[in-house]
Structures are given as C-alpha cells and as structure tokens.
C-alpha cells in the first residue's frame, strides 16, 4: 500500500470553505465534532463513521455527510485505508444557499453519481488552484 498523505486547504470562497484531501488515510479519528458540515466524497475504500446513534459506511463513489456539532469517530483497522476529499462547509453558507431555511442531513451516506461528479469537479478546481 502507498504511503498516506493529506493536504489541507483554506479558501476565501463560500464563506471561508476549508477542505481536506487525503490519499490512503489509515489513522483513526477519535470521537470529535466540527462547527461545519463535513461533506466527504469517497474515492477508494470504505469511509466508516461511528455516530452516537449508530454507524455509517460510505463506499467508494458515495458521499458521507455529518452535520455541524454532530459527534462522530472514524475508525480504521490496521490494513484498511480510504482516499477521500472533505469539504468543511459553514452552516451559515448552506442556510443562505437554502433560501434562509435551516439545513440538516438525516441521511449520512448519499449515493448520487451526478452529485458525486459535481463535487469531484469542484475538488479538481480547488486542487489545481492551490
């Protein structure tokens, strides 16, 4: 397996969009939360997330989402790895984009090839600009 690597981005667009680009990530994240929405596109592997009320497993080609303040952990077994790109999107930005209505994702894994492709293109633009 190739070595794990990651790159962090902080952008001025979309109300201060932050992002994390990872390749062959295999280090567990303990329980934690973010003040933002985490929208992860999974390129390779299974991105596992433990939540207070269960678990979610996002396969390659799907999107994994956690809401702001949602406590979650991302466990990894010794020989497992995942390649993914996470957009950290502010709640205020999505509120604005949703016409001033609150946003909450009840489904943690989204299997939508068109949306995945759109987010993948945005990932490519961010990576090329940095």
C-alpha positions in Angstrom: 0.0 0.0 0.0 1.2 3.5 -0.8 2.0 5.9 2.0 -0.8 8.0 3.4 -0.7 11.7 2.6 -3.1 14.6 3.0 -3.4 18.3 2.1 -5.4 21.0 3.8 -7.0 23.9 2.0 -8.4 27.2 3.4 -10.2 29.2 0.8 -11.9 32.6 0.7 -14.9 31.4 -1.3 -18.1 30.0 0.1 -17.8 31.8 3.4 -14.3 30.5 4.2 -14.5 27.0 2.7 -12.0 24.6 4.2 -11.1 21.2 2.7 -9.0 18.1 3.3 -7.6 16.0 0.5 -6.4 12.5 1.7 -4.8 9.5 0.0 -4.7 6.1 1.6 -5.7 7.5 5.0 -5.5 4.8 7.7 -5.3 6.6 11.0 -8.4 6.6 13.2 -10.1 9.8 14.3 -11.4 9.6 17.8 -14.9 11.0 18.7 -15.0 14.7 17.8 -17.2 17.3 16.1 -16.9 20.2 13.8 -18.8 23.5 13.7 -19.3 22.9 9.9 -21.0 20.4 7.7 -18.5 17.7 6.6 -19.2 16.6 3.1 -16.8 13.8 2.0 -16.5 12.3 -1.4 -15.1 8.8 -1.1 -12.7 7.7 -3.9 -11.3 4.5 -2.6 -12.1 2.2 0.3 -14.9 2.4 2.9 -15.1 5.5 5.0 -16.6 4.3 8.3 -18.2 6.7 10.7 -19.5 6.0 14.2 -22.2 8.2 15.5 -23.9 8.5 18.9 -26.9 6.7 17.4 -25.3 4.2 15.1 -22.8 4.0 12.2 -22.5 4.9 8.5 -20.3 3.3 5.9 -19.6 5.2 2.8 -18.3 3.1 -0.2 -16.2 4.5 -3.0 -18.3 6.6 -5.3 -20.6 7.8 -2.4 -20.8 10.9 -0.3 -20.6 10.9 3.5 -22.1 13.8 5.5 -22.0 14.9 9.1 -23.9 17.9 10.4 -22.4 20.7 12.5 -21.9 19.7 16.1 -22.6 16.0 15.4 -20.2 13.9 17.4 -18.6 11.2 15.3 -15.5 9.0 15.1 -13.8 7.4 12.1 -12.2 4.1 13.0 -9.7 2.3 10.8 -8.4 -1.2 11.0 -4.6 -1.8 10.6 -4.7 -2.8 6.9 -7.7 -0.6 5.8 -7.3 2.8 4.2 -9.6 5.3 2.4 -9.0 8.0 -0.1 -11.4 10.9 0.2 -11.9 14.7 -0.1 -13.8 16.6 2.6 -15.4 20.0 2.2 -16.0 21.7 5.5 -18.9 24.0 4.7 -20.3 26.5 7.2 -23.9 26.2 8.4 -24.4 29.9 7.5 -23.4 29.3 3.9 -25.8 26.4 3.4 -28.5 28.3 5.2 -28.0 31.1 2.7 -28.0 28.7 -0.2 -31.2 27.1 1.0 -33.1 30.3 0.9 -32.8 31.2 4.6 -34.0 27.8 5.7 -32.0 25.6 8.2 -30.2 22.5 6.7 -29.9 19.2 8.4 -28.9 15.9 6.7 -30.7 12.9 8.1 -29.1 10.5 5.5 -25.4 10.2 6.2 -24.5 8.4 3.0 -25.7 9.7 -0.3 -25.4 7.6 -3.5 -25.9 10.1 -6.3 -23.4 9.7 -9.2 -24.3 13.2 -10.6 -23.7 15.0 -7.3 -20.5 13.0 -6.8 -19.3 14.0 -10.2 -20.1 17.7 -9.5 -18.2 17.6 -6.2 -15.3 15.7 -7.8 -15.0 18.6 -10.4 -15.0 21.1 -7.5 -12.3 19.1 -5.9 -10.2 19.3 -9.1 -10.7 23.1 -9.3 -9.6 23.5 -5.7 -6.5 21.3 -6.2 -5.5 23.0 -9.4 -5.8 26.5 -7.9 -3.5 25.7 -5.0 
